[in-house]
Amino acid sequence: MDSPEESQHTQERLIGDLRLVIENAEELLKNTDQYTNVLYQSARSKLANALNAATEELARFEDAQLTRMIAATHAANLLHADPSGEACILRAFK
């Protein structure tokens, strides 16, 4: 079983990979716009639909990651009784 740190690293890597796939798909769509053949247009339409779904999924992943980061920060603040954001930042550099 992965540790929380390994799991977080895996999730970050997956988000990065998904971003790269989205960027490549967007570039492919831009570079194939001149092809008017029905097969090309059908393939481009399918790719555009998949790209939209991937973009929505990426947004959900990033929202979930942000929510986890906020919760972890809040838990650390409670654990260390940080009275302010400044105390939290100073603790991070100790």
HULINMO-V634557 format. One record per residue. N is the residue number from 1. RES is the residue in one letter. SS is DSSP state (alpha for helix, beta for strand, coil for the rest). Layout:
N&RES&SS ; N&RES&SS
//
This chain:
1&M&coil ; 2&D&coil ; 3&S&coil ; 4&P&alpha ; 5&E&alpha ; 6&E&alpha ; 7&S&alpha ; 8&Q&alpha ; 9&H&alpha ; 10&T&alpha ; 11&Q&alpha ; 12&E&alpha ; 13&R&alpha ; 14&L&alpha ; 15&I&alpha ; 16&G&alpha ; 17&D&alpha ; 18&L&alpha ; 19&R&alpha ; 20&L&alpha ; 21&V&alpha ; 22&I&alpha ; 23&E&alpha ; 24&N&alpha ; 25&A&alpha ; 26&E&alpha ; 27&E&alpha ; 28&L&alpha ; 29&L&alpha ; 30&K&alpha ; 31&N&alpha ; 32&T&coil ; 33&D&coil ; 34&Q&coil ; 35&Y&coil ; 36&T&coil ; 37&N&coil ; 38&V&alpha ; 39&L&alpha ; 40&Y&alpha ; 41&Q&alpha ; 42&S&alpha ; 43&A&alpha ; 44&R&alpha ; 45&S&alpha ; 46&K&alpha ; 47&L&alpha ; 48&A&alpha ; 49&N&alpha ; 50&A&alpha ; 51&L&alpha ; 52&N&alpha ; 53&A&alpha ; 54&A&alpha ; 55&T&alpha ; 56&E&alpha ; 57&E&alpha ; 58&L&alpha ; 59&A&alpha ; 60&R&alpha ; 61&F&alpha ; 62&E&alpha ; 63&D&alpha ; 64&A&alpha ; 65&Q&alpha ; 66&L&alpha ; 67&T&alpha ; 68&R&alpha ; 69&M&alpha ; 70&I&alpha ; 71&A&alpha ; 72&A&alpha ; 73&T&alpha ; 74&H&alpha ; 75&A&alpha ; 76&A&alpha ; 77&N&alpha ; 78&L&alpha ; 79&L&alpha ; 80&H&alpha ; 81&A&coil ; 82&D&coil ; 83&P&coil ; 84&S&coil ; 85&G&alpha ; 86&E&alpha ; 87&A&alpha ; 88&C&alpha ; 89&I&alpha ; 90&L&alpha ; 91&R&alpha ; 92&A&alpha ; 93&F&coil ; 94&K&coil
//
